[in-house]
Amino acid sequence: MRRKRIRLVYAGLAALLVFGGWTAGGIGSAAASDTDPASPSASAGLLHAMQRDLGLSKPQAEARLAAERTAMGLAPKAREAAGSSYGGAWFDTKSARLTVAVTSDAPPATVREVRATGATVRTVEHSARELDAAKARIDRLPAPSGVSSWHVDPVANTVVVDVVRDRRADNDVRRFVSGARAAGPVTVRTVNAAPRTFAAGTVGGDPYYTGNVRCSIGFSVHGGFITAGHCGGQGAAVRGWDGTHVGTFQGSSFPGNDYAWVSVGSGWWTVPVVLGWGTVPDQLVRGSAEAPVGASICRSGSTTHWHCGTVLARNETVNYSQGAVHQMTKTSVCAEPGDSGGSFLSGDQAQGVTSGGWGNCSGGGETWFQPVNEILGRYGLTLHTA
């Protein structure tokens, strides 16, 4: 009955896409930078989730979403204006503006051009290109299990290496840290636990299943949906909550990456919707403009439903027990087993699919996702949008 109810809701949404004046279309990776992130007022459910998880009032949540939409639109223009002097960008929650780092040797004209986009400018020592090169050298080092992850932090203008607190004295961890410091500007921090993926055994609910693994749908694409690669290998069959055949994994990558796409058939279809699971209203997906570091972000998964937080880092390498995964985005959003593959949204813009993390939604934690535009580009898919 629940699947029937959901399908009826989807049918109603599909009718709205026709009769309400919206046009159904798609945005592939090549068009992602041109996506207009402007959207109507946020739903009550999304605002409630932001109030609960970010400690905001309703007016504050509305104002933040509006400011973040503006920042998303400015980010590619500001990066282009900065050119080789670009040192990274982030959303500053205090000023509610996009901040763009430029190197101290940037010509005054370049600084003026960046400011002219509407962004705030901060002067830094290292360019994003230098920091990315340092991270790439660290990516080539063998990482022990006591090293959690590493990423470029544009705010600190350094590469941050996270090590597990009770493993920092291990000889292998010290050796890795020493090699990382030799690769470029590095800051070492400690975290409470090692990352893990969020797949789970069959426990019911409204997910999809591959063998005895339960995961969550990410985003609809034309012809199927995208999800996490660790949830199933290429050729694996996918079942719905009721055991009926949904489709097949057409492509999957893990470790190295953590993404996959599943073809859909057998009476199932795709719509540009992320489920609220009865906790918040279902959300329409209107594009895939990338939210900057510091922006708010929310996640939907079949175990813990809706939770929100902020973007903490981009292009982070995460060291799972199965191997390292690259180009991940770290967030302060919690997740638990079964949430893997689920949707990360910023407003109505698709951001990525849940990979893994540490902690839970009782005590808190951090979660990583694989960016959606990377997945679309890898498989030549088109996001299903409203």
Solvent accessible surface area in square Angstrom, and as a share of the most:
residue,aa,sasa,rsa
1,M,175,0.78
2,R,87,0.32
3,R,29,0.11
4,K,124,0.53
5,R,129,0.47
6,I,8,0.04
7,R,68,0.25
8,L,115,0.57
9,V,61,0.35
10,Y,28,0.11
11,A,51,0.39
12,G,37,0.36
13,L,32,0.16
14,A,41,0.31
15,A,42,0.33
16,L,93,0.46
17,L,14,0.07
18,V,109,0.63
19,F,172,0.72
20,G,50,0.48
21,G,63,0.61
22,W,100,0.35
23,T,113,0.66
24,A,65,0.50
25,G,31,0.30
26,G,38,0.36
27,I,28,0.14
28,G,19,0.19
29,S,41,0.26
30,A,102,0.79
31,A,45,0.35
32,A,12,0.09
33,S,80,0.52
34,D,118,0.61
35,T,17,0.10
36,D,104,0.54
37,P,11,0.07
38,A,65,0.51
39,S,28,0.18
40,P,77,0.48
41,S,108,0.69
42,A,27,0.21
43,S,34,0.22
44,A,79,0.61
45,G,6,0.06
46,L,6,0.03
47,L,6,0.03
48,H,100,0.45
49,A,0,0.00
50,M,1,0.00
51,Q,63,0.28
52,R,101,0.37
53,D,47,0.24
54,L,40,0.20
55,G,66,0.64
56,L,36,0.18
57,S,49,0.31
58,K,105,0.44
59,P,90,0.57
60,Q,100,0.45
61,A,0,0.00
62,E,78,0.35
63,A,64,0.50
64,R,34,0.12
65,L,7,0.03
66,A,44,0.34
67,A,20,0.16
68,E,1,0.01
69,R,53,0.19
70,T,85,0.49
71,A,2,0.01
72,M,10,0.04
73,G,26,0.25
74,L,32,0.16
75,A,24,0.19
76,P,61,0.38
77,K,123,0.52
78,A,0,0.00
79,R,134,0.49
80,E,143,0.64
81,A,23,0.18
82,A,3,0.02
83,G,44,0.42
84,S,88,0.57
85,S,11,0.07
86,Y,27,0.10
87,G,1,0.01
88,G,8,0.08
89,A,19,0.14
90,W,10,0.04
91,F,5,0.02
92,D,37,0.19
93,T,73,0.42
94,K,195,0.83
95,S,58,0.37
96,A,46,0.36
97,R,114,0.42
98,L,2,0.01
99,T,6,0.04
100,V,0,0.00
101,A,0,0.00
102,V,1,0.00
103,T,12,0.07
104,S,85,0.55
105,D,121,0.63
106,A,14,0.11
107,P,72,0.45
108,P,95,0.60
109,A,47,0.36
110,T,24,0.14
111,V,27,0.16
112,R,153,0.56
113,E,95,0.43
114,V,0,0.00
115,R,135,0.49
116,A,86,0.67
117,T,32,0.19
118,G,31,0.29
119,A,2,0.02
120,T,52,0.30
121,V,20,0.12
122,R,100,0.36
123,T,85,0.49
124,V,15,0.09
125,E,132,0.59
126,H,40,0.18
127,S,11,0.07
128,A,13,0.10
129,R,180,0.66
130,E,90,0.40
131,L,0,0.00
132,D,58,0.30
133,A,41,0.32
134,A,0,0.00
135,K,5,0.02
136,A,43,0.33
137,R,105,0.38
138,I,0,0.00
139,D,43,0.22
140,R,177,0.65
141,L,55,0.28
142,P,119,0.75
143,A,33,0.25
144,P,26,0.16
145,S,64,0.41
146,G,0,0.00
147,V,0,0.00
148,S,1,0.01
149,S,0,0.00
150,W,2,0.01
151,H,2,0.01
152,V,17,0.10
153,D,23,0.12
154,P,12,0.08
155,V,63,0.36
156,A,60,0.46
157,N,15,0.08
158,T,12,0.07
159,V,0,0.00
160,V,3,0.02
161,V,0,0.00
162,D,1,0.01
163,V,2,0.01
164,V,11,0.06
165,R,108,0.40
166,D,121,0.62
167,R,88,0.32
168,R,131,0.48
169,A,66,0.51
170,D,49,0.26
171,N,109,0.56
172,D,77,0.40
173,V,2,0.01
174,R,148,0.54
175,R,155,0.57
176,F,7,0.03
177,V,21,0.12
178,S,70,0.45
179,G,24,0.23
180,A,0,0.00
181,R,132,0.48
182,A,90,0.70
183,A,12,0.09
184,G,22,0.21
185,P,44,0.28
186,V,20,0.12
187,T,60,0.35
188,V,46,0.26
189,R,102,0.37
190,T,45,0.26
191,V,18,0.10
192,N,97,0.50
193,A,38,0.29
194,A,48,0.37
195,P,9,0.06
196,R,105,0.38
197,T,23,0.13
198,F,0,0.00
199,A,30,0.24
200,A,18,0.14
201,G,41,0.40
202,T,77,0.45
203,V,106,0.61
204,G,35,0.33
205,G,50,0.48
206,D,7,0.04
207,P,6,0.04
208,Y,3,0.01
209,Y,10,0.04
210,T,16,0.10
211,G,52,0.50
212,N,110,0.57
213,V,44,0.25
214,R,13,0.05
215,C,1,0.00
216,S,2,0.01
217,I,76,0.38
218,G,3,0.03
219,F,2,0.01
220,S,17,0.11
221,V,0,0.00
222,H,90,0.40
223,G,48,0.46
224,G,0,0.00
225,F,6,0.02
226,I,0,0.00
227,T,0,0.00
228,A,0,0.00
229,G,4,0.04
230,H,32,0.14
231,C,3,0.02
232,G,12,0.12
233,G,43,0.42
234,Q,137,0.61
235,G,53,0.51
236,A,27,0.21
237,A,56,0.43
238,V,0,0.00
239,R,81,0.29
240,G,2,0.02
241,W,88,0.31
242,D,70,0.36
243,G,44,0.42
244,T,64,0.37
245,H,85,0.38
246,V,4,0.03
247,G,5,0.05
248,T,38,0.22
249,F,1,0.01
250,Q,75,0.33
251,G,5,0.05
252,S,32,0.21
253,S,26,0.17
254,F,51,0.21
255,P,58,0.37
256,G,26,0.25
257,N,39,0.20
258,D,0,0.00
259,Y,8,0.03
260,A,0,0.00
261,W,48,0.17
262,V,0,0.00
263,S,28,0.18
264,V,34,0.19
265,G,29,0.28
266,S,82,0.53
267,G,54,0.52
268,W,36,0.13
269,W,123,0.43
270,T,26,0.15
271,V,10,0.06
272,P,3,0.02
273,V,15,0.09
274,V,5,0.03
275,L,29,0.15
276,G,0,0.00
277,W,35,0.12
278,G,83,0.79
279,T,61,0.35
280,V,9,0.05
281,P,71,0.45
282,D,51,0.27
283,Q,16,0.07
284,L,27,0.14
285,V,3,0.02
286,R,56,0.20
287,G,0,0.00
288,S,1,0.01
289,A,8,0.06
290,E,98,0.44
291,A,0,0.00
292,P,10,0.07
293,V,16,0.09
294,G,15,0.14
295,A,0,0.00
296,S,3,0.02
297,I,1,0.01
298,C,4,0.02
299,R,0,0.00
300,S,5,0.03
301,G,1,0.01
302,S,13,0.09
303,T,47,0.27
304,T,20,0.12
305,H,64,0.28
306,W,2,0.01
307,H,31,0.14
308,C,7,0.04
309,G,2,0.02
310,T,28,0.16
311,V,2,0.01
312,L,65,0.32
313,A,1,0.01
314,R,41,0.15
315,N,53,0.27
316,E,0,0.00
317,T,0,0.00
318,V,0,0.00
319,N,15,0.07
320,Y,6,0.02
321,S,110,0.71
322,Q,97,0.43
323,G,24,0.23
324,A,29,0.23
325,V,0,0.00
326,H,59,0.26
327,Q,92,0.41
328,M,0,0.00
329,T,0,0.00
330,K,4,0.02
331,T,0,0.00
332,S,46,0.30
333,V,0,0.00
334,C,16,0.10
335,A,1,0.01
336,E,40,0.18
337,P,51,0.32
338,G,0,0.00
339,D,0,0.00
340,S,0,0.00
341,G,0,0.00
342,G,0,0.00
343,S,3,0.02
344,F,0,0.00
345,L,3,0.01
346,S,2,0.02
347,G,14,0.14
348,D,14,0.07
349,Q,1,0.00
350,A,0,0.00
351,Q,7,0.03
352,G,0,0.00
353,V,0,0.00
354,T,0,0.00
355,S,0,0.00
356,G,0,0.00
357,G,0,0.00
358,W,41,0.14
359,G,22,0.21
360,N,60,0.31
361,C,34,0.20
362,S,112,0.72
363,G,74,0.71
364,G,35,0.33
365,G,16,0.15
366,E,34,0.15
367,T,0,0.00
368,W,2,0.01
369,F,0,0.00
370,Q,0,0.00
371,P,25,0.16
372,V,2,0.01
373,N,33,0.17
374,E,46,0.21
375,I,0,0.00
376,L,1,0.01
377,G,41,0.40
378,R,143,0.52
379,Y,44,0.17
380,G,69,0.67
381,L,17,0.08
382,T,52,0.30
383,L,1,0.00
384,H,23,0.10
385,T,7,0.04
386,A,20,0.16
